[in-house]
Structures are given as C-alpha cells and as structure tokens.
Amino acid sequence: MMAFSSDREIERIGIGLLERSLPKPEWTHAAHFAAALWLLRHKPDVLEHDGIGSIIRAYNAATGTANTDSSGYHETITAASMRAAAAFLASHGGRTPLHIVANDLLASPFGHSNWLLAYWSGAALFSLTARRGWLEPDVAPLPF
C-alpha cells in the first residue's frame, strides 16, 4: 500500500497537527503514523516538551473532538503507535525519505487499524485504564 508519494505530504500532516489546521477528515490511521514519523525526525524537542498527548488533545479540541473517557485521546494506543513509528524510523536510518518509511510501515501489519489487537484483548485495549494511561499488552509483548 502506497499512501504517500512525497515527504512534503508527511510534513503537511505534521505541521497541520501542530498548528491544529489539518482538516479532521484527513486525520486518518495513515496520517497518525505520518505525523508520528515527522515529529520523531523533525520535532523531537516538541515531543519532549509538550508530549504527544498534549499535542493530540489540543488538535482534537480544535477540531471538535472531545477528549473524554469514551472519545478522543487514548494513551495506550498513542504510546504503542509512537513506539511502532520510532522502531520503523530507526530501522530505516536517518537518510531514508519519510514517505518511504511511512509507506513501509503502512504496508506492514502495523498498517492495519486493528494491529493493536494482536497484543491487547479488546476488553483491555478499550478499557478506561488503557485510555487514561499506559497499559501493558495482555495478549503478546510488543515486538519493539
């Protein structure tokens, strides 16, 4: 699956997330990973300072998505996805164009929106505990 044809597309998503200007319909599974890769490579200081949770919560609020106990930001899903993105980025080296890294990630099992269910049961992953904080996988350990 080739979702991206240039690093410019990846950058637009990353900046759109930070500036809270990315149209909500464009905030897809692929866009989540694109933004993660861009932030990890180009804005690690922002991640360190603000944290991905603050960035996503602010974006959600700006686009009309409430961050509640049943919608919006989900800590375990986000943290696991950031780990997957970081592992793919590291495996490709610092010179590989991000759109290639993103396309490789999306072509892998992590590219499927239900990839987390290989590591967490639905009950655990969609629990309030997992939404509010990191919950260790209960089916299999993460491979990274």
C-alpha positions in Angstrom: 0.0 0.0 0.0 1.5 3.3 -1.0 -0.2 6.1 0.9 2.4 8.9 0.4 4.3 10.0 -2.6 6.5 12.7 -1.0 7.9 14.0 2.2 6.1 17.2 1.6 2.8 15.3 2.3 4.2 14.0 5.5 5.4 17.4 6.6 2.0 19.0 5.8 0.3 16.5 8.1 2.9 17.0 10.9 2.6 20.8 10.7 -1.2 20.6 10.4 -1.3 18.6 13.6 0.9 21.0 15.5 -0.9 24.1 14.1 -4.3 22.4 14.6 -5.1 23.1 11.0 -5.2 19.7 9.5 -8.8 19.0 8.4 -10.4 16.5 10.6 -11.3 14.1 7.8 -7.6 13.9 6.9 -6.7 12.7 10.5 -6.6 9.0 9.4 -4.7 6.0 10.6 -2.1 6.7 7.9 -1.9 10.4 9.0 -1.4 9.4 12.6 1.7 7.4 11.6 2.9 10.1 9.2 2.7 12.8 11.9 4.4 10.5 14.4 7.3 9.9 12.0 7.6 13.6 11.1 7.6 14.6 14.8 10.1 12.0 15.7 12.5 13.0 13.0 12.0 16.8 12.8 10.5 17.9 16.1 11.7 15.6 18.9 12.1 18.7 21.1 8.4 19.4 20.7 7.6 15.9 21.7 9.9 16.1 24.7 8.5 19.5 25.8 4.7 19.1 25.0 4.4 15.4 24.8 2.3 13.7 22.1 -0.7 13.5 24.4 -0.9 17.3 24.8 -0.4 17.8 21.0 -3.2 15.4 20.1 -5.6 16.6 22.8 -5.2 20.2 21.6 -5.7 19.1 18.0 -8.8 17.1 19.0 -10.2 20.1 20.9 -9.6 22.4 17.9 -11.4 20.1 15.5 -14.4 19.4 17.7 -13.4 16.0 19.2 -14.0 15.9 22.9 -11.2 14.2 25.0 -13.3 12.2 27.4 -13.4 8.8 29.0 -15.0 7.4 25.8 -13.6 9.5 22.9 -10.6 11.5 21.8 -7.1 10.9 23.0 -6.2 7.3 24.0 -2.8 6.9 25.8 -2.1 3.3 25.2 -3.0 3.4 21.5 -0.9 6.5 21.1 2.1 5.3 23.0 2.1 1.9 21.2 1.8 3.7 17.9 4.7 6.0 18.7 6.8 3.0 19.7 6.0 1.4 16.3 6.8 4.6 14.4 10.1 5.0 16.3 11.1 1.4 15.6 10.4 1.8 11.9 12.2 5.1 11.7 15.3 3.6 13.5 15.3 0.5 11.2 15.4 2.7 8.1 18.2 5.1 9.1 18.2 8.8 9.1 18.6 9.4 5.4 15.6 7.4 4.2 12.8 9.7 3.0 9.9 9.8 5.4 7.3 8.9 2.8 9.2 5.6 2.2 9.4 4.9 5.9 5.7 5.7 6.2 4.7 3.5 3.2 6.8 0.6 4.6 5.1 1.0 8.0 1.7 1.1 6.4 2.4 -2.0 4.3 3.4 -3.9 7.4 1.0 -5.5 9.9 1.0 -2.1 11.8 -0.6 -0.5 8.8 -3.9 -2.2 9.6 -6.0 -0.2 12.0 -6.6 -3.2 14.2 -2.9 -4.1 14.6 -3.1 -3.5 18.4 -5.5 -6.4 18.9 -2.5 -8.8 18.2 -1.1 -7.5 21.5 -4.1 -6.5 23.6 -7.5 -8.0 24.0 -10.3 -5.7 23.0 -11.5 -5.5 26.6 -8.1 -4.4 27.8 -7.3 -2.0 25.0 -10.7 -0.3 25.1 -10.8 0.0 28.9 -10.8 3.3 30.7 -7.4 2.3 32.3 -5.8 2.0 28.8 -7.4 5.2 27.6 -6.1 7.2 30.6 -2.6 5.7 30.9 -0.2 3.1 29.6 -1.5 -0.5 29.9 0.9 -3.3 29.2 -0.2 -5.8 26.5 -2.2 -8.7 27.8 -2.1 -11.0 24.7 1.6 -10.8 23.5 4.5 -8.5 24.1 5.2 -5.7 21.6 8.0 -6.6 19.2 9.9 -3.4 19.8 
